[in-house]
């Protein structure tokens, strides 16, 4: 599988695996089978976060790593410092909170060091000069091999890395951002700490080739459910239903899938991966079949005219 270089010695396969219900006891056994299959198909990166299932995702990932002897064969991405869900505007980015969240994740997983640690949300009122030294300290202390952020604007990333370079600190190496064929905005999702890709963000990532892990590529199952005439659950419905363009993109996706014989899931993964960005497509899978479908993207490259058709209806 194609890989993306995050930092020296850290290579992520172009499709990474998210939480995938592994933190829920009722789904753990099936989630482990899906993780096994994902690895067999060439996946080498597993994403988790301190806030997923209140640490359940971290614990289950650690259990899987130990039971399969996988720690030295895969990359582990940790995320911390998400605000409490009941008070999303109260940030948790103090030095003590940053250090505590990664310590808890590593403890839950039973490992000493993650390969990449990300701050889950930003607080633009907090100067990067206060955040960067703390993250750099995590690398120096051997808690993680590299640091980055999630849901940060490119302006904040640029500011942080200019400060890091000028002062000898570890730079941010990667950002996780919401990017999909399906369109949405932070006001639509109801969470203005959420930072979906937009034209400005895309332009900078394309020019700088700064690594980006793109979550939401499958639109939380919205395309798949709508394609079979179903009704999405509350979250994908809120994210994507309101925009008529998403329905037009669904029809073009269905047509391209039918004409090429490629699954919709594989096309959606390739749409992100083959965007021209230095991108890792981050996906969650509820079954082995779903993982196999998405991983079919490794067998082809989505051409520019196909991307253009999905976005505009022209190009084929």
C-alpha positions as CSV (number, residue, x, y, z in Angstrom):
1,X,0.0,0.0,0.0
2,X,1.1,3.6,-0.7
3,X,2.6,5.4,2.3
4,X,2.8,8.9,3.6
5,X,5.9,10.1,5.4
6,X,4.9,11.9,8.6
7,X,8.4,12.4,10.1
8,X,11.8,10.7,9.9
9,X,11.1,7.0,10.3
10,X,7.3,7.3,10.5
11,X,5.5,6.1,7.5
12,X,1.7,5.8,7.5
13,X,-0.1,3.6,4.9
14,X,-2.5,5.8,2.9
15,X,-5.5,4.4,4.6
16,X,-5.6,4.4,8.4
17,X,-8.2,2.9,10.7
18,X,-10.2,4.8,13.3
19,X,-12.1,3.7,16.4
20,X,-14.5,1.4,14.6
21,X,-16.6,0.6,17.7
22,X,-13.7,-1.3,19.4
23,X,-14.2,0.6,22.6
24,X,-17.7,-0.8,22.9
25,X,-17.7,-4.1,24.8
26,X,-20.6,-5.5,22.7
27,X,-18.6,-5.0,19.5
28,X,-15.1,-5.7,20.6
29,X,-14.7,-9.2,19.3
30,X,-15.9,-8.2,15.8
31,X,-13.8,-5.0,15.9
32,X,-10.7,-7.1,16.6
33,X,-11.5,-9.3,13.6
34,X,-11.9,-6.2,11.4
35,X,-8.5,-4.9,12.7
36,X,-6.9,-8.2,11.9
37,X,-8.2,-8.0,8.3
38,X,-7.3,-4.4,7.9
39,X,-3.7,-5.2,8.8
40,X,-3.7,-8.2,6.4
41,X,-4.8,-5.9,3.6
42,X,-1.8,-3.5,4.2
43,X,-3.1,-1.1,6.9
44,X,-0.4,-0.1,9.4
45,X,-1.9,2.8,11.4
46,X,-4.5,2.8,14.1
47,X,-6.1,6.0,15.4
48,X,-7.5,6.5,18.9
49,X,-8.4,9.3,21.3
50,X,-8.6,9.7,25.1
51,X,-12.3,10.8,24.8
52,X,-13.5,7.9,22.7
53,X,-15.8,5.8,24.9
54,X,-14.1,7.5,27.9
55,X,-10.9,5.6,27.3
56,X,-12.5,2.4,26.0
57,X,-11.0,2.8,22.6
58,X,-7.5,3.2,24.0
59,X,-8.0,0.2,26.3
60,X,-9.3,-2.0,23.5
61,X,-6.5,-1.0,21.1
62,X,-4.0,-1.9,23.8
63,X,-5.6,-5.2,24.3
64,X,-5.5,-6.0,20.5
65,X,-1.9,-4.9,20.3
66,X,-0.8,-7.2,23.1
67,X,-2.9,-10.2,22.1
68,X,-1.5,-10.0,18.5
69,X,2.0,-8.9,19.3
70,X,1.5,-5.9,17.1
71,X,3.1,-3.0,18.8
72,X,6.3,-2.9,16.8
73,X,4.5,-3.7,13.5
74,X,2.0,-0.8,13.4
75,X,1.7,2.9,14.1
76,X,-0.4,4.1,17.0
77,X,-2.0,7.6,16.9
78,X,-3.1,9.1,20.2
79,X,-5.3,12.2,20.7
80,X,-6.0,14.2,23.8
81,X,-7.4,17.3,25.3
82,X,-10.9,17.3,23.7
83,X,-13.2,19.6,25.8
84,X,-15.8,18.0,27.9
85,X,-18.8,17.3,25.7
86,X,-21.1,19.4,27.9
87,X,-18.8,22.5,27.8
88,X,-17.2,22.5,24.3
89,X,-16.0,26.1,24.7
90,X,-14.0,25.4,27.8
91,X,-10.6,24.3,26.4
92,X,-8.4,21.8,28.1
93,X,-4.9,22.8,26.9
94,X,-3.0,23.5,30.0
95,X,0.4,21.8,30.5
96,X,-1.0,19.6,33.2
97,X,-4.0,18.5,31.0
98,X,-1.9,17.8,27.9
99,X,0.5,15.7,29.9
100,X,-2.3,13.9,31.8
101,X,-4.2,12.9,28.7
102,X,-1.3,11.3,26.9
103,X,-0.2,9.6,30.1
104,X,-3.7,8.1,30.6
105,X,-3.9,7.0,26.9
106,X,-0.5,5.2,27.1
107,X,-1.5,3.7,30.4
108,X,-4.8,2.4,29.0
109,X,-3.0,0.9,26.0
110,X,-0.2,-0.6,28.0
111,X,2.5,1.1,25.9
112,X,5.3,3.5,26.6
113,X,5.1,5.7,23.5
114,X,2.8,6.5,20.6
115,X,4.0,7.2,17.1
116,X,2.0,10.4,16.8
117,X,0.1,12.4,19.4
118,X,-2.5,15.1,18.4
119,X,-4.3,17.8,20.3
120,X,-8.0,17.0,19.5
121,X,-9.2,20.6,19.5
122,X,-7.8,24.2,19.5
123,X,-8.4,27.3,21.6
124,X,-7.4,30.3,19.5
125,X,-7.3,32.4,22.6
126,X,-4.3,30.4,23.9
127,X,-1.0,31.5,22.4
128,X,0.9,28.9,20.4
129,X,4.0,30.0,22.5
130,X,2.3,28.2,25.5
131,X,1.4,25.0,23.6
132,X,4.4,24.2,21.5
133,X,6.9,23.8,24.3
134,X,4.5,21.4,26.1
135,X,4.1,19.2,23.0
136,X,7.8,19.3,22.3
137,X,8.4,18.1,25.8
138,X,6.3,15.0,25.1
139,X,8.7,14.0,22.4
140,X,11.7,14.8,24.5
141,X,10.3,12.7,27.3
142,X,9.7,9.7,25.0
143,X,5.9,9.8,25.3
144,X,5.4,10.1,21.5
145,X,7.6,10.1,18.5
146,X,5.9,13.1,16.8
147,X,3.2,15.7,17.6
148,X,0.5,17.3,15.7
149,X,-3.1,18.7,16.0
150,X,-6.6,18.0,15.0
151,X,-9.2,20.6,13.9
152,X,-6.7,23.4,13.8
153,X,-6.7,26.1,11.1
154,X,-3.7,26.4,8.9
155,X,-3.0,29.9,10.3
156,X,-2.5,28.4,13.7
157,X,-0.3,25.6,12.4
158,X,1.9,28.1,10.5
159,X,2.2,30.2,13.7
160,X,3.1,27.2,15.8
161,X,5.8,25.9,13.4
162,X,7.4,29.3,12.9
163,X,7.7,29.6,16.7
164,X,9.0,26.0,17.0
165,X,11.6,26.6,14.3
166,X,12.8,29.9,15.8
167,X,13.1,28.4,19.3
168,X,14.4,24.9,18.7
169,X,11.2,23.1,19.6
170,X,9.7,20.0,18.0
171,X,7.4,21.2,15.1
172,X,3.8,20.0,14.4
173,X,4.1,17.1,11.9
174,X,0.5,16.4,11.0
175,X,-3.1,17.6,11.3
176,X,-6.4,15.7,11.3
177,X,-9.1,17.5,9.4
178,X,-12.6,16.7,8.2
179,X,-12.4,16.2,4.4
180,X,-14.8,14.3,2.2
181,X,-16.6,14.3,-1.1
182,X,-19.6,15.2,1.0
183,X,-19.7,18.9,2.0
184,X,-20.5,20.4,5.4
185,X,-19.5,23.4,7.6
186,X,-18.9,23.9,11.3
187,X,-22.2,25.7,11.8
188,X,-24.1,22.9,10.1
189,X,-22.5,20.3,12.3
190,X,-23.3,22.4,15.4
191,X,-19.7,22.5,16.6
192,X,-17.7,25.5,15.8
193,X,-14.6,23.9,17.3
194,X,-14.9,21.5,14.3
195,X,-12.7,22.5,11.4
196,X,-13.8,21.0,8.0
197,X,-11.6,21.4,5.0
198,X,-12.3,24.6,2.9
199,X,-10.7,26.2,-0.1
200,X,-8.1,28.1,2.0
201,X,-7.2,25.1,4.0
202,X,-7.0,22.9,0.9
203,X,-4.8,25.4,-0.9
204,X,-2.3,25.6,1.9
205,X,-2.1,21.8,2.3
206,X,-1.7,21.4,-1.4
207,X,1.1,24.0,-1.6
208,X,3.0,23.0,1.6
209,X,2.4,19.2,1.4
210,X,2.0,19.3,5.1
211,X,0.7,15.8,6.1
212,X,-3.0,15.7,6.8
213,X,-5.1,12.8,8.1
214,X,-8.6,13.2,6.7
215,X,-11.5,11.9,8.7
216,X,-15.0,11.7,7.4
217,X,-14.1,10.3,4.0
218,X,-17.0,8.0,4.1
219,X,-19.3,10.8,5.3
220,X,-20.2,8.7,8.3
221,X,-22.0,6.3,6.1
222,X,-24.3,8.9,4.6
223,X,-23.6,8.0,1.0
224,X,-24.1,4.3,1.5
225,X,-27.3,4.7,3.5
226,X,-28.8,7.2,1.0
227,X,-27.7,5.1,-1.9
228,X,-29.8,2.2,-0.7
229,X,-32.8,4.4,0.1
230,X,-32.3,4.4,3.8
231,X,-32.5,7.0,6.5
232,X,-29.2,8.1,8.1
233,X,-28.7,8.3,11.8
234,X,-28.9,11.7,13.5
235,X,-25.2,12.6,13.1
236,X,-24.6,12.1,9.4
237,X,-28.1,13.4,8.7
238,X,-27.3,16.6,10.5
239,X,-23.9,16.9,8.8
240,X,-24.9,16.3,5.2
241,X,-28.6,16.2,4.5
242,X,-29.2,19.9,4.4
243,X,-27.0,20.6,1.4
244,X,-28.6,19.8,-2.0
245,X,-25.1,19.5,-3.6
246,X,-24.5,16.4,-1.5
247,X,-27.4,14.6,-3.2
248,X,-26.0,15.6,-6.6
249,X,-22.6,14.3,-5.6
250,X,-24.3,11.1,-4.5
251,X,-25.8,10.5,-7.9
252,X,-22.5,11.2,-9.6
253,X,-20.8,8.8,-7.2
254,X,-23.3,6.1,-8.0
255,X,-22.9,6.6,-11.7
256,X,-19.1,6.5,-11.5
257,X,-19.2,3.3,-9.4
258,X,-21.5,1.6,-11.9
259,X,-19.4,2.6,-14.9
260,X,-16.0,1.6,-13.4
261,X,-17.0,-1.4,-11.3
262,X,-15.4,0.2,-8.3
263,X,-17.2,0.3,-5.0
264,X,-18.5,3.6,-3.7
265,X,-16.5,3.1,-0.5
266,X,-13.2,2.7,-2.5
267,X,-13.9,5.7,-4.6
268,X,-14.6,7.8,-1.6
269,X,-11.3,6.8,0.0
270,X,-9.4,7.4,-3.3
271,X,-11.1,10.8,-3.7
272,X,-9.3,12.0,-0.5
273,X,-6.0,10.1,-1.1
274,X,-5.7,11.2,-4.7
275,X,-6.5,14.8,-4.1
276,X,-2.9,16.1,-4.6
277,X,-2.5,16.5,-0.8
278,X,-0.1,14.5,1.3
279,X,-3.1,12.8,2.7
280,X,-3.9,9.7,4.8
281,X,-7.6,8.7,4.5
282,X,-8.8,7.9,8.0
283,X,-11.8,5.4,8.0
284,X,-13.8,3.5,10.5
285,X,-15.2,0.1,9.6
286,X,-18.2,-1.7,11.2
287,X,-17.5,-5.0,9.4
288,X,-14.8,-6.9,7.5
289,X,-16.8,-6.5,4.3
290,X,-16.7,-2.7,4.7
291,X,-13.0,-2.7,5.4
292,X,-12.3,-4.9,2.3
293,X,-14.5,-2.6,0.2
294,X,-12.6,0.6,1.2
295,X,-9.2,-1.1,0.9
296,X,-9.9,-1.9,-2.8
297,X,-8.8,1.7,-3.3
298,X,-5.2,0.5,-3.2
299,X,-5.8,-1.1,-6.6
300,X,-6.4,2.1,-8.6
301,X,-5.8,5.8,-8.8
302,X,-8.7,8.2,-9.1
303,X,-8.0,10.3,-12.1
304,X,-8.3,14.1,-12.2
305,X,-11.2,13.9,-14.7
306,X,-13.0,11.5,-12.4
307,X,-12.5,13.8,-9.4
308,X,-13.8,16.7,-11.5
309,X,-16.9,14.7,-12.5
310,X,-17.7,13.9,-8.9
311,X,-17.4,17.5,-7.9
312,X,-19.0,19.3,-10.8
313,X,-20.6,16.8,-13.2
314,X,-18.1,17.6,-15.9
315,X,-14.9,15.8,-17.0
316,X,-15.9,12.3,-18.1
